[in-house]
């Protein structure tokens, strides 16, 4: 493997792990897993829901893509690749802005 491929893989893994941690913390604190329709419900946690949904979005998309891969493979593949791309960008942001990796 080339160094760039390892860096891409590390960024994707960092994005997936950080997304999973945030989603798990939200589920532990509120007794509901994050999902994209939770912004439609207005309550006292609404200002916190948007950042949680943005940060936990990659794993939410990847997990929902598994069901869609069975029902509609094209939609499932789009969701899977979208979740992986989102986790890549989130991982790049975390590695560059928080840890200073260049």
Order of alpha helices (4+ residues) and beta strands (2+ residues): alpha-alpha-alpha
